[in-house]
Amino acid sequence: MKKQLRNHQLKVLSQMNTHQKGQVIVPTGGGKTMCMIEDAKYQFTQNSLPKTMVIVAPRILLAQQLCEDFLELIDDVDVLHVHSGETHHQSTTKADHINYVTNNSTENLLIFTTYHSLHRIQESDIKVDTIYFDEAHNSVQKNFIEATEYHSMYANRCYFFTATPKHSKTPFKVGMNDEDIYGKVLANVPAPQLVEEGHILPPKVTIKKIDVVDDSRFKHEHDCDHVISTMDEIGVDKILICARSTKQIVNLVSQSDFCFELKSRGYSWMYITSKTGAVIDGKKVNREEFFNTLNTWGKDSSKRFVVMHHSILSEGINVKGLEAAMFLRNMDYIGISQTIGRVIRKGDESKKFGLICVPVYDKVGISTSRKVQTVVDTVFNQGEPAISVVRN
């Protein structure tokens, strides 16, 4: 299946073809994954020798999703997963097994891994032809930077993809402004360009001010009232809710009338956290069923649902159909920008924007609303990436 590349993607690929290392800054929804896939396809055709490509993701779920995306467009390739998650493909976290699979593969090889497991590939001492870092702002973390620096030095080609670069202004911590590791910025695609060209939608921010009720005994009931009243006001069918904690989600569904209120309005509900696992309409399910259902509901124009999480769904997960993101928690600029990216993907013709709503009923809401406005102004009005800076 051949996909038509956009002009900015063609420019990215041209830069990758002439530079062996560098950063690609593209807003969420701008087609970063397609740039990786097309580059890999081109590299595989350059000679008859089998090549090894490594794709790094921040979470196992994203590694699995990237694998599906690559295999939609690339045939006749061996696949290895290096992480602790379940997969239908070969999988290991043992360095000697990685080495064995790589050195005995007679086909081109795609290795999908996470930042947590990247050091296993380093320990395997294999030759890496190209490595793609997805959501590359994660690579600057203390636990990941050694393996990142290693592959930057020893892989033949190395590229860092993100919508939200993380820089450093202290010599004690590494940031993506360290060109020795990350290379120069090869492409920086402004969000307004993608909106103007019709590839993504603009965000629309709604701040809902709610009277403060200072009574912690009924906090979950107040949370329920605030969320439901905000939903009634915005009037959309598919909503991502960013909760403050797993406890807030559990209290909403078990200690308030939230589920009853949703059902009476025709909404289904689902949530996923690292502590509770995945739940759909009160039934515990595995992650595969959760994401299959989420994507099915997202594609169904008649389905009304809310999906709640604390952090798992903020980054990289592609869900069709989401119309609004509701912030009940504060986040850093990267988290806010990534969350906005979940709802600005194009849907049916009736979807004109991605709705961002912040119920303001305490200090957290006030701070969150300011940050959201700042990110939207920076990314979508000024056309700059939402750069996060480490200062100490």
C-alpha positions in Angstrom: 0.0 0.0 0.0 1.5 3.3 -1.1 0.8 6.4 0.9 1.1 9.9 -0.5 3.8 11.9 1.3 3.2 15.5 2.3 5.7 18.2 1.3 7.2 18.6 4.8 7.7 14.8 5.0 9.6 14.9 1.6 11.8 17.6 3.0 12.5 15.6 6.2 13.5 12.6 4.1 15.8 14.7 2.0 17.5 16.0 5.1 17.9 12.4 6.5 19.3 11.3 3.2 22.1 13.9 3.4 22.8 13.8 7.2 23.7 10.8 9.3 22.5 12.3 12.6 20.0 14.9 13.6 16.7 16.0 15.1 13.3 16.1 13.4 10.8 18.4 15.2 7.3 17.8 13.9 4.0 18.5 15.8 1.8 15.6 16.8 -0.2 14.5 13.8 2.5 15.7 11.4 3.4 12.2 10.3 6.7 11.5 12.1 6.2 7.7 11.9 5.8 7.8 8.1 9.1 9.6 7.8 10.8 6.7 9.7 9.1 4.1 7.6 9.9 5.7 4.3 13.5 6.2 5.3 13.8 2.6 6.3 12.3 1.4 3.0 14.7 3.5 1.1 17.7 2.3 3.1 16.7 -1.3 2.6 16.9 -0.9 -1.2 20.4 0.6 -1.3 22.2 -2.7 -1.6 21.7 -6.4 -1.1 23.3 -6.6 2.3 20.7 -7.1 5.2 20.4 -4.0 7.5 19.5 -3.7 11.1 17.1 -0.8 12.1 16.2 0.0 15.7 13.1 1.8 16.6 12.9 3.2 20.2 9.6 4.1 21.9 8.8 5.4 25.4 6.4 2.6 26.2 5.8 -1.0 25.3 2.4 -0.1 23.9 4.0 2.4 21.5 6.7 -0.1 20.5 3.9 -2.5 19.5 1.9 0.2 17.7 5.0 1.3 15.8 5.6 -2.3 14.8 2.1 -2.5 13.3 2.6 0.7 11.5 6.0 -0.4 10.0 4.7 -3.8 8.9 1.7 -2.3 7.1 4.2 -0.8 4.6 7.3 -3.0 4.8 7.4 -6.7 3.6 10.0 -9.4 3.7 11.6 -8.3 7.0 12.5 -10.0 10.2 11.2 -8.5 13.4 12.6 -8.6 17.0 11.1 -7.0 20.1 13.4 -6.1 22.9 11.2 -5.3 25.9 9.2 -7.2 28.6 5.8 -6.9 26.9 3.8 -9.6 25.1 4.1 -9.8 21.3 3.4 -12.2 18.4 6.9 -11.7 17.1 10.3 -12.9 18.4 11.0 -11.2 21.7 13.9 -11.1 24.2 15.7 -8.9 26.7 18.8 -11.0 26.8 21.9 -9.5 25.1 23.3 -12.8 23.8 19.9 -13.7 22.2 19.7 -10.2 20.5 23.2 -10.8 19.2 22.3 -14.3 17.9 19.1 -13.2 16.2 20.8 -10.2 14.5 23.9 -12.0 13.3 21.9 -15.0 12.0 19.2 -13.0 10.2 19.4 -13.2 6.4 16.7 -10.6 5.9 16.6 -6.9 6.8 15.8 -6.7 10.6 13.6 -4.3 12.5 14.2 -4.2 16.2 11.4 -2.5 18.3 12.5 -1.5 21.8 11.8 1.0 24.6 14.0 3.5 26.4 14.0 1.2 29.4 15.4 -1.7 27.4 17.7 0.1 25.0 20.7 -0.7 27.1 20.1 -4.4 26.3 20.8 -3.7 22.6 24.0 -1.7 23.7 25.1 -4.8 25.7 24.5 -7.1 22.7 27.2 -5.3 20.8 25.4 -5.6 17.5 26.0 -3.4 14.5 23.1 -0.9 14.1 22.7 0.6 10.6 19.9 3.2 11.6 18.3 4.0 14.9 15.1 6.1 15.2 14.2 7.6 18.6 10.5 8.3 18.8 9.3 10.8 21.3 13.0 11.6 21.7 12.6 14.1 24.6 12.4 10.9 26.8 16.0 10.1 25.9 17.5 12.8 28.1 16.4 11.1 31.3 19.2 10.0 33.6 18.5 6.3 33.2 18.4 6.5 29.4 21.1 8.9 28.3 24.0 6.5 28.5 22.4 4.1 26.0 21.3 7.1 23.9 24.8 8.5 23.7 26.2 5.1 22.9 24.0 4.6 19.9 24.4 8.2 18.8 28.2 7.4 18.6 28.2 3.9 17.1 25.1 3.6 14.9 25.8 4.4 11.3 22.7 6.7 11.2 20.8 8.2 14.2 17.6 10.3 14.2 15.6 11.9 17.0 11.9 12.6 16.4 9.7 14.7 18.7 7.1 17.4 18.9 8.4 18.6 22.2 12.2 18.9 22.5 13.8 19.0 26.0 16.8 21.3 26.4 19.2 21.8 29.3 20.8 25.0 30.7 23.0 23.2 33.2 26.3 21.3 32.5 25.1 18.6 34.9 22.3 17.3 32.8 22.1 16.5 29.1 19.5 18.1 26.8 18.6 17.9 23.2 20.6 21.1 22.6 23.7 19.0 23.0 24.6 18.6 19.3 27.4 16.1 19.9 24.7 13.6 20.9 21.6 14.8 19.1 23.1 16.5 16.0 21.6 19.6 14.5 17.9 20.2 13.9 17.3 18.8 10.4 13.7 19.9 10.2 11.4 22.0 12.4 7.8 22.0 11.0 5.6 24.7 12.5 2.1 23.7 13.6 0.4 26.6 11.9 1.7 25.3 8.6 0.2 21.9 9.2 -3.1 23.5 10.2 -3.1 25.7 7.1 -2.3 22.8 4.8 -5.2 20.8 6.4 -3.1 18.0 8.0 -4.2 18.7 11.6 -6.9 20.8 13.2 -6.4 23.9 15.4 -7.1 23.5 19.1 -9.9 25.5 20.8 -9.5 26.2 24.5 -12.5 26.4 26.8 -11.9 27.4 30.5 -15.0 26.6 32.6 -14.9 28.4 35.9 -16.8 26.6 38.7 -17.8 27.8 42.1 -15.3 26.4 44.7 -16.8 24.1 47.4 -14.2 23.6 50.1 -15.3 20.3 51.6 -12.9 17.4 51.2 -15.4 14.9 52.6 -17.4 15.0 49.4 -14.5 15.7 47.0 -15.3 12.8 44.6 -18.9 13.9 44.4 -17.7 17.4 43.6 -15.3 16.0 40.9 -18.2 14.1 39.4 -20.4 17.3 39.3 -17.6 19.3 37.8 -16.8 16.8 35.0 -20.4 16.1 34.1 -21.3 19.8 34.0 -18.3 20.5 31.8 -19.3 17.6 29.5 -22.8 19.0 29.2 -21.5 22.4 28.3 -19.0 21.3 25.6 -21.5 18.8 24.1 -19.2 16.4 22.3 -19.2 12.6 22.1 -15.6 11.3 22.5 -13.7 12.8 25.4 -10.2 12.1 26.9 -10.1 12.9 30.6 -6.7 13.5 32.2 -7.1 12.7 35.9 -5.0 13.9 38.8 -4.4 10.3 40.0 -5.5 6.7 39.8 -7.3 7.4 43.1 -9.4 10.2 41.5 -10.5 7.9 38.7 -11.4 5.0 41.1 -13.3 7.3 43.4 -15.2 8.8 40.4 -16.4 5.4 39.2 -17.0 3.8 42.6 -17.8 6.6 45.1 -19.9 8.9 43.1 -22.8 8.9 40.6 -20.4 9.4 37.7 -21.2 6.1 35.9 -24.9 6.6 36.4 -24.7 10.1 35.0 -22.7 8.9 32.0 -25.1 6.1 31.3 -28.1 8.4 31.5 -26.5 10.6 28.8 -25.7 7.6 26.6 -21.9 7.4 27.3 -19.8 4.4 27.8 -16.7 4.7 29.9 -13.2 3.2 30.1 -10.0 3.9 31.9 -6.4 2.6 32.1 -3.7 3.2 34.7 -0.5 1.4 35.6 -2.0 0.5 39.0 -5.4 -0.7 38.0 -4.9 -2.0 34.5 -7.6 -1.5 32.0 -11.4 -1.3 32.7 -14.3 -1.0 30.2 -17.8 -0.2 31.6 -16.8 -1.8 34.9 -15.2 -4.9 33.4 -11.5 -5.5 33.8 -9.9 -6.4 30.4 -6.4 -6.9 29.1 -4.6 -4.1 27.3 -5.1 -5.5 23.8 -8.9 -5.6 24.3 -8.8 -2.1 25.8 -7.0 -0.5 22.8 -9.0 -2.5 20.2 -12.2 -1.3 21.8 -10.9 2.3 22.1 -10.0 2.4 18.4 -13.4 0.8 17.4 -15.3 3.3 19.5 -13.2 6.1 18.1 -14.1 5.1 14.5 -17.8 4.7 15.3 -19.5 8.1 14.6 -22.5 7.2 16.7 -20.6 6.0 19.8 -20.4 8.3 22.9 -17.7 7.6 25.4 -15.2 9.0 27.9 -11.7 7.5 28.3 -9.8 8.3 31.5 -6.1 8.0 32.4 -3.4 9.6 34.5 -0.5 9.6 32.0 -0.5 6.5 29.8 -2.5 8.0 27.0 -0.8 11.4 26.8 2.1 10.3 24.5 2.2 8.7 21.1 -1.0 6.7 21.2 -3.0 7.2 18.0 -6.7 7.1 18.7 -9.1 8.1 15.9 -12.1 10.2 16.6 -11.2 11.9 20.0 -12.9 15.3 20.0 -11.9 16.8 23.3 -9.4 16.6 26.1 -10.4 17.6 29.6 -7.6 18.5 32.0 -8.2 17.7 35.7 -4.5 17.7 36.4 -1.5 19.9 35.8 1.3 18.8 33.5 4.5 20.1 32.2 4.6 21.8 28.8 5.5 18.5 27.1 2.6 16.6 28.7 0.1 19.4 27.7 1.4 19.6 24.2 1.3 15.8 23.7 -2.2 15.6 25.2 -3.5 18.4 22.8 -2.0 16.3 20.0 -4.4 13.5 20.8 -7.4 15.5 19.8 -6.2 17.7 16.9 -6.0 14.8 14.4 -8.5 15.1 11.6 -11.8 13.2 11.9 -14.9 13.4 9.8 -15.8 16.6 8.0 -17.9 17.9 10.9 -14.8 18.1 13.1 -13.4 21.6 12.8 -11.1 21.8 15.8 -9.8 19.8 18.8 -11.5 21.0 22.0 -9.3 21.6 25.1 -11.3 22.2 28.3 -10.1 23.0 31.8 -12.6 23.0 34.6 -11.3 25.6 37.1 -12.4 25.1 40.7 -9.2 25.2 42.7 -5.5 26.3 42.4 -4.6 23.3 40.3 -7.2 24.3 37.7 -6.0 27.9 37.7 -2.4 26.9 37.1 -3.3 24.3 34.4 -5.5 26.7 32.5 -2.5 29.2 32.3 -0.1 26.5 31.1 -2.6 25.2 28.5 -3.0 28.8 27.1 0.7 29.3 27.0 1.3 26.0 25.1 -1.5 26.8 22.6 -0.1 30.3 22.0 3.5 29.0 21.6 2.8 26.1 19.3 -0.3 27.1 17.3 0.0 30.9 17.2 3.8 31.5 17.2 4.6 28.3 15.4 7.3 27.3 17.9 7.8 23.8 19.5 6.9 23.5 23.2 10.4 23.2 24.4 10.9 22.1 28.0 14.1 23.3 29.8 16.1 21.6 32.5 17.7 24.3 34.6 19.3 22.4 37.6 
